[in-house]
Amino acid sequence: MLYDGDCPLCLREIAMLRRRDAHRGAISFVDITAHDYQPEQNGGVSFQKGMAEIHGILPTGEVISGVPVFAKLYEAVGLGWVYRWTAWPPAARLAAKVYSFWAKRRLALTGKGSLEEVLARRAGGDQQGHCDAACRDKAPAAVKQ
């Protein structure tokens, strides 16, 4: 599972998944904001793609993204029933639309700015594209870092 290690909402879900996976070892957690993140070792998923939406890499090497990643993760930790409804095609389409809506707004809602701003910070030398004091000041109080 590739995740944004600077996203406070993402980290809450990661913490829950880590707890549930502790005795299973089914999930490998990879922080795409880490200075040593290497796309070539992670299905070729670039920082930009990883920040735009969630990605997972199956044991076969297949890269998946969006809602199917959550379904696989939750299945791996014994909570498959949570996303089982997304196996029904009309529900899958609805879930994909809802997730797409969220994914496009996630960075701004968690105080990191737009994807373009995160990429610009990273290009400017901040390897993680971290939110600095100026962008944290724009974050809603509930998610300020």
Buried (B, 14 or more C-beta within 10 A) or exposed (E): BBBBBBBBBBBEBBEEBEEBBEEEEBBEEBBBBEEEBEBEEBBEBBBBBBBBBBBBBEEEEEBBBBBBBBBBBBBBBEBBEEBEEBEEEEBBEBBBEEBEEEBEEBBBBBBBBEBEBBBEBBEEEBEBBBBEEEBBEEBEEEBEB
